[in-house]
Amino acid sequence: MPDGEHVRADERFFLVKSDASLSRDGWTTLEQEVMTEHKWWSREELGQTAATVWPENLLAMLDAAARP
């Protein structure tokens, strides 16, 4: 957390295909504080970015989700 507090989280990820835009409308003050950026990424963008993306194995997760 921004204040250095450690948290344990149960995270779930979803593969979504969408043409919708993202918005911060309706976010709480805390959400606005801890979320510095959000965007839709293509698999190609994830594979080429120098940015830190979590979870670290996200591309492997996407590949596994794409298999029948």
N, CA, C and O atoms as CSV, one atom per row, in Angstrom:
chain,resi,resn,atom,element,x,y,z
A,1,MET,N,N,0.843,-1.180,0.000
A,1,MET,CA,C,0.000,0.000,0.000
A,1,MET,C,C,0.888,1.243,0.000
A,1,MET,O,O,2.061,1.162,0.365
A,2,PRO,N,N,0.351,2.368,-0.398
A,2,PRO,CA,C,1.159,3.591,-0.462
A,2,PRO,C,C,1.828,3.958,0.858
A,2,PRO,O,O,2.897,4.568,0.869
A,3,ASP,N,N,1.194,3.584,1.976
A,3,ASP,CA,C,1.767,3.936,3.278
A,3,ASP,C,C,2.739,2.882,3.797
A,3,ASP,O,O,3.208,2.987,4.930
A,4,GLY,N,N,3.053,1.860,2.984
A,4,GLY,CA,C,4.000,0.822,3.379
A,4,GLY,C,C,3.361,-0.385,4.035
A,4,GLY,O,O,4.044,-1.363,4.337
A,5,GLU,N,N,2.049,-0.326,4.261
A,5,GLU,CA,C,1.350,-1.455,4.876
A,5,GLU,C,C,1.400,-2.665,3.943
A,5,GLU,O,O,1.178,-2.540,2.739
A,6,HIS,N,N,1.693,-3.833,4.508
A,6,HIS,CA,C,1.691,-5.072,3.734
A,6,HIS,C,C,0.294,-5.671,3.784
A,6,HIS,O,O,-0.378,-5.618,4.814
A,7,VAL,N,N,-0.136,-6.239,2.671
A,7,VAL,CA,C,-1.452,-6.875,2.614
A,7,VAL,C,C,-1.329,-8.244,1.963
A,7,VAL,O,O,-0.422,-8.494,1.170
A,8,ARG,N,N,-2.242,-9.108,2.306
A,8,ARG,CA,C,-2.370,-10.400,1.635
A,8,ARG,C,C,-3.631,-10.301,0.797
A,8,ARG,O,O,-4.683,-9.906,1.301
A,9,ALA,N,N,-3.538,-10.655,-0.472
A,9,ALA,CA,C,-4.672,-10.490,-1.364
A,9,ALA,C,C,-4.988,-11.792,-2.089
A,9,ALA,O,O,-4.085,-12.548,-2.448
A,10,ASP,N,N,-6.252,-12.042,-2.298
A,10,ASP,CA,C,-6.718,-13.137,-3.137
A,10,ASP,C,C,-7.088,-12.491,-4.462
A,10,ASP,O,O,-8.120,-11.828,-4.566
A,11,GLU,N,N,-6.249,-12.681,-5.475
A,11,GLU,CA,C,-6.458,-12.009,-6.752
A,11,GLU,C,C,-7.000,-12.983,-7.783
A,11,GLU,O,O,-6.612,-14.151,-7.824
A,12,ARG,N,N,-7.888,-12.490,-8.601
A,12,ARG,CA,C,-8.472,-13.284,-9.682
A,12,ARG,C,C,-8.336,-12.481,-10.957
A,12,ARG,O,O,-8.527,-11.265,-10.961
A,13,PHE,N,N,-8.007,-13.159,-12.030
A,13,PHE,CA,C,-7.768,-12.491,-13.301
A,13,PHE,C,C,-8.737,-13.034,-14.335
A,13,PHE,O,O,-9.080,-14.216,-14.323
A,14,PHE,N,N,-9.173,-12.161,-15.228
A,14,PHE,CA,C,-10.142,-12.521,-16.239
A,14,PHE,C,C,-9.629,-12.068,-17.597
A,14,PHE,O,O,-9.126,-10.953,-17.739
A,15,LEU,N,N,-9.758,-12.922,-18.579
A,15,LEU,CA,C,-9.417,-12.572,-19.953
A,15,LEU,C,C,-10.661,-11.972,-20.579
A,15,LEU,O,O,-11.697,-12.630,-20.673
A,16,VAL,N,N,-10.556,-10.707,-21.012
A,16,VAL,CA,C,-11.699,-9.979,-21.538
A,16,VAL,C,C,-11.345,-9.402,-22.901
A,16,VAL,O,O,-10.260,-8.853,-23.095
A,17,LYS,N,N,-12.259,-9.531,-23.826
A,17,LYS,CA,C,-12.093,-8.889,-25.130
A,17,LYS,C,C,-13.136,-7.783,-25.195
A,17,LYS,O,O,-14.333,-8.031,-25.050
A,18,SER,N,N,-12.662,-6.552,-25.416
A,18,SER,CA,C,-13.583,-5.410,-25.368
A,18,SER,C,C,-13.058,-4.256,-26.192
A,18,SER,O,O,-11.850,-4.079,-26.346
A,19,ASP,N,N,-13.980,-3.476,-26.719
A,19,ASP,CA,C,-13.641,-2.228,-27.389
A,19,ASP,C,C,-13.978,-1.033,-26.500
A,19,ASP,O,O,-13.829,0.115,-26.918
A,20,ALA,N,N,-14.434,-1.303,-25.270
A,20,ALA,CA,C,-14.857,-0.249,-24.345
A,20,ALA,C,C,-13.657,0.543,-23.839
A,20,ALA,O,O,-12.546,0.020,-23.746
A,21,SER,N,N,-13.895,1.803,-23.516
A,21,SER,CA,C,-12.844,2.624,-22.914
A,21,SER,C,C,-12.919,2.485,-21.398
A,21,SER,O,O,-13.940,2.062,-20.855
A,22,LEU,N,N,-11.837,2.840,-20.723
A,22,LEU,CA,C,-11.785,2.768,-19.262
A,22,LEU,C,C,-12.042,4.140,-18.664
A,22,LEU,O,O,-11.768,5.162,-19.293
A,23,SER,N,N,-12.568,4.158,-17.451
A,23,SER,CA,C,-12.899,5.415,-16.783
A,23,SER,C,C,-12.613,5.296,-15.294
A,23,SER,O,O,-12.711,4.210,-14.724
A,24,ARG,N,N,-12.259,6.413,-14.665
A,24,ARG,CA,C,-12.079,6.463,-13.214
A,24,ARG,C,C,-13.350,6.967,-12.521
A,24,ARG,O,O,-13.365,7.132,-11.301
A,25,ASP,N,N,-14.390,7.205,-13.276
A,25,ASP,CA,C,-15.650,7.665,-12.705
A,25,ASP,C,C,-16.148,6.672,-11.656
A,25,ASP,O,O,-16.170,5.465,-11.896
A,26,GLY,N,N,-16.542,7.183,-10.508
A,26,GLY,CA,C,-17.087,6.344,-9.454
A,26,GLY,C,C,-16.057,5.711,-8.546
A,26,GLY,O,O,-16.419,4.981,-7.624
A,27,TRP,N,N,-14.771,5.972,-8.783
A,27,TRP,CA,C,-13.733,5.410,-7.918
A,27,TRP,C,C,-13.762,6.080,-6.560
A,27,TRP,O,O,-14.074,7.266,-6.448
A,28,THR,N,N,-13.436,5.316,-5.524
A,28,THR,CA,C,-13.320,5.882,-4.187
A,28,THR,C,C,-12.006,6.655,-4.077
A,28,THR,O,O,-11.146,6.539,-4.950
A,29,THR,N,N,-11.848,7.433,-3.027
A,29,THR,CA,C,-10.609,8.164,-2.783
A,29,THR,C,C,-9.439,7.192,-2.661
A,29,THR,O,O,-8.363,7.451,-3.200
A,30,LEU,N,N,-9.638,6.075,-1.957
A,30,LEU,CA,C,-8.576,5.084,-1.804
A,30,LEU,C,C,-8.194,4.473,-3.152
A,30,LEU,O,O,-7.009,4.323,-3.449
A,31,GLU,N,N,-9.174,4.124,-3.957
A,31,GLU,CA,C,-8.879,3.562,-5.282
A,31,GLU,C,C,-8.073,4.554,-6.111
A,31,GLU,O,O,-7.123,4.162,-6.790
A,32,GLN,N,N,-8.437,5.825,-6.065
A,32,GLN,CA,C,-7.704,6.840,-6.816
A,32,GLN,C,C,-6.273,6.983,-6.299
A,32,GLN,O,O,-5.360,7.280,-7.070
A,33,GLU,N,N,-6.080,6.774,-4.999
A,33,GLU,CA,C,-4.752,6.902,-4.396
A,33,GLU,C,C,-3.838,5.734,-4.765
A,33,GLU,O,O,-2.665,5.949,-5.069
A,34,VAL,N,N,-4.350,4.514,-4.744
A,34,VAL,CA,C,-3.484,3.351,-4.947
A,34,VAL,C,C,-3.355,2.926,-6.410
A,34,VAL,O,O,-2.408,2.222,-6.762
A,35,MET,N,N,-4.277,3.336,-7.253
A,35,MET,CA,C,-4.207,2.974,-8.675
A,35,MET,C,C,-3.623,4.144,-9.458
A,35,MET,O,O,-4.312,5.130,-9.720
A,36,THR,N,N,-2.362,4.030,-9.827
A,36,THR,CA,C,-1.712,5.134,-10.526
A,36,THR,C,C,-2.061,5.169,-12.002
A,36,THR,O,O,-2.080,6.238,-12.613
A,37,GLU,N,N,-2.336,4.009,-12.578
A,37,GLU,CA,C,-2.650,3.951,-14.004
A,37,GLU,C,C,-3.424,2.674,-14.292
A,37,GLU,O,O,-3.232,1.661,-13.621
A,38,HIS,N,N,-4.288,2.722,-15.277
A,38,HIS,CA,C,-4.939,1.516,-15.751
A,38,HIS,C,C,-5.192,1.666,-17.245
A,38,HIS,O,O,-5.425,2.767,-17.745
A,39,LYS,N,N,-5.141,0.541,-17.945
A,39,LYS,CA,C,-5.364,0.558,-19.389
A,39,LYS,C,C,-5.615,-0.859,-19.869
A,39,LYS,O,O,-5.295,-1.826,-19.178
A,40,TRP,N,N,-6.185,-0.975,-21.047
A,40,TRP,CA,C,-6.299,-2.266,-21.698
A,40,TRP,C,C,-4.968,-2.533,-22.391
A,40,TRP,O,O,-4.386,-1.627,-22.988
A,41,TRP,N,N,-4.482,-3.771,-22.318
A,41,TRP,CA,C,-3.242,-4.167,-22.975
A,41,TRP,C,C,-3.535,-5.297,-23.958
A,41,TRP,O,O,-4.348,-6.176,-23.671
A,42,SER,N,N,-2.887,-5.277,-25.093
A,42,SER,CA,C,-2.907,-6.446,-25.971
A,42,SER,C,C,-1.803,-7.386,-25.503
A,42,SER,O,O,-0.917,-6.979,-24.752
A,43,ARG,N,N,-1.852,-8.633,-25.941
A,43,ARG,CA,C,-0.796,-9.566,-25.574
A,43,ARG,C,C,0.543,-9.071,-26.109
A,43,ARG,O,O,1.568,-9.197,-25.440
A,44,GLU,N,N,0.531,-8.513,-27.303
A,44,GLU,CA,C,1.758,-8.007,-27.909
A,44,GLU,C,C,2.353,-6.858,-27.079
A,44,GLU,O,O,3.565,-6.800,-26.875
A,45,GLU,N,N,1.503,-5.953,-26.607
A,45,GLU,CA,C,1.986,-4.848,-25.763
A,45,GLU,C,C,2.596,-5.374,-24.469
A,45,GLU,O,O,3.629,-4.877,-24.019
A,46,LEU,N,N,1.956,-6.382,-23.869
A,46,LEU,CA,C,2.498,-6.954,-22.633
A,46,LEU,C,C,3.861,-7.599,-22.867
A,46,LEU,O,O,4.749,-7.519,-22.018
A,47,GLY,N,N,4.015,-8.231,-24.015
A,47,GLY,CA,C,5.271,-8.891,-24.326
A,47,GLY,C,C,6.411,-7.935,-24.628
A,47,GLY,O,O,7.578,-8.316,-24.539
A,48,GLN,N,N,6.086,-6.687,-24.987
A,48,GLN,CA,C,7.106,-5.734,-25.393
A,48,GLN,C,C,7.376,-4.628,-24.376
A,48,GLN,O,O,8.348,-3.888,-24.525
A,49,THR,N,N,6.550,-4.500,-23.360
A,49,THR,CA,C,6.695,-3.378,-22.437
A,49,THR,C,C,7.890,-3.538,-21.502
A,49,THR,O,O,8.258,-4.646,-21.112
A,50,ALA,N,N,8.484,-2.399,-21.155
A,50,ALA,CA,C,9.539,-2.378,-20.138
A,50,ALA,C,C,8.942,-2.055,-18.765
A,50,ALA,O,O,9.652,-2.048,-17.760
A,51,ALA,N,N,7.631,-1.788,-18.731
A,51,ALA,CA,C,6.945,-1.463,-17.475
A,51,ALA,C,C,6.854,-2.704,-16.586
A,51,ALA,O,O,6.884,-3.832,-17.077
A,52,THR,N,N,6.743,-2.489,-15.291
A,52,THR,CA,C,6.520,-3.583,-14.352
A,52,THR,C,C,5.048,-3.954,-14.389
A,52,THR,O,O,4.182,-3.115,-14.142
A,53,VAL,N,N,4.772,-5.192,-14.694
A,53,VAL,CA,C,3.396,-5.678,-14.797
A,53,VAL,C,C,3.256,-6.875,-13.865
A,53,VAL,O,O,4.081,-7.788,-13.877
A,54,TRP,N,N,2.203,-6.856,-13.062
A,54,TRP,CA,C,1.932,-7.952,-12.142
A,54,TRP,C,C,0.656,-8.654,-12.552
A,54,TRP,O,O,-0.264,-7.994,-13.034
A,55,PRO,N,N,0.558,-9.952,-12.383
A,55,PRO,CA,C,1.584,-10.837,-11.851
A,55,PRO,C,C,2.701,-11.038,-12.866
A,55,PRO,O,O,2.508,-10.859,-14.068
A,56,GLU,N,N,3.863,-11.411,-12.364
A,56,GLU,CA,C,5.031,-11.549,-13.228
A,56,GLU,C,C,4.829,-12.594,-14.309
A,56,GLU,O,O,5.439,-12.492,-15.374
A,57,ASN,N,N,4.002,-13.585,-14.073
A,57,ASN,CA,C,3.771,-14.655,-15.049
A,57,ASN,C,C,2.499,-14.430,-15.875
A,57,ASN,O,O,1.893,-15.391,-16.348
A,58,LEU,N,N,2.099,-13.189,-16.048
A,58,LEU,CA,C,0.846,-12.881,-16.740
A,58,LEU,C,C,0.809,-13.441,-18.163
A,58,LEU,O,O,-0.220,-13.971,-18.582
A,59,LEU,N,N,1.902,-13.336,-18.909
A,59,LEU,CA,C,1.897,-13.867,-20.277
A,59,LEU,C,C,1.684,-15.375,-20.277
A,59,LEU,O,O,0.953,-15.886,-21.126
A,60,ALA,N,N,2.294,-16.091,-19.359
A,60,ALA,CA,C,2.087,-17.538,-19.257
A,60,ALA,C,C,0.635,-17.839,-18.904
A,60,ALA,O,O,0.061,-18.804,-19.408
A,61,MET,N,N,0.040,-17.022,-18.044
A,61,MET,CA,C,-1.368,-17.192,-17.688
A,61,MET,C,C,-2.259,-16.982,-18.904
A,61,MET,O,O,-3.216,-17.728,-19.112
A,62,LEU,N,N,-1.945,-15.966,-19.712
A,62,LEU,CA,C,-2.719,-15.730,-20.935
A,62,LEU,C,C,-2.600,-16.880,-21.906
A,62,LEU,O,O,-3.589,-17.302,-22.505
A,63,ASP,N,N,-1.386,-17.392,-22.065
A,63,ASP,CA,C,-1.183,-18.523,-22.970
A,63,ASP,C,C,-1.977,-19.740,-22.505
A,63,ASP,O,O,-2.578,-20.443,-23.318
A,64,ALA,N,N,-1.979,-19.989,-21.188
A,64,ALA,CA,C,-2.730,-21.123,-20.645
A,64,ALA,C,C,-4.231,-20.928,-20.846
A,64,ALA,O,O,-4.945,-21.893,-21.119
A,65,ALA,N,N,-4.715,-19.698,-20.713
A,65,ALA,CA,C,-6.148,-19.425,-20.893
A,65,ALA,C,C,-6.566,-19.585,-22.342
A,65,ALA,O,O,-7.731,-19.873,-22.619
A,66,ALA,N,N,-5.642,-19.404,-23.270
A,66,ALA,CA,C,-5.960,-19.488,-24.694
A,66,ALA,C,C,-6.019,-20.936,-25.189
A,66,ALA,O,O,-6.585,-21.212,-26.247
A,67,ARG,N,N,-5.431,-21.859,-24.417
A,67,ARG,CA,C,-5.444,-23.274,-24.821
A,67,ARG,C,C,-6.809,-23.885,-24.515
A,67,ARG,O,O,-7.407,-23.603,-23.476
A,68,PRO,N,N,-7.303,-24.738,-25.445
A,68,PRO,CA,C,-8.602,-25.388,-25.203
A,68,PRO,C,C,-8.557,-26.406,-24.098
A,68,PRO,O,O,-9.574,-27.026,-23.789
